[in-house]
Amino acid sequence: MNKISDDKLDNITGGNTTVNGPIINAIVNVINLLRDAGYSVGSGIRRISENKMCPLD
């Protein structure tokens, strides 16, 4: 397997469009943010339905 230099990683091309590294990184970060938000919402729904909420007193 050939190693790719950092300069070439910044300009990844595919098809007719040019997609660079920061755009891919931003998309992955948004996907991870949505996934983590889904876990939090799901956990909150489960805790409410099982009546296992922490007391606020």
C-alpha angles and dihedrals in degrees: 000000000000120000116233119218121237091248092058092046090061092062109045111168128194129172115331097328131074115231116184130199099259092055091052090047092051092050092050091049091052091049091050091048092052091047093051091047089052091052091050094048092046092049091050092050091049093049092049093048092048091044092235099135121144112249115251094208 
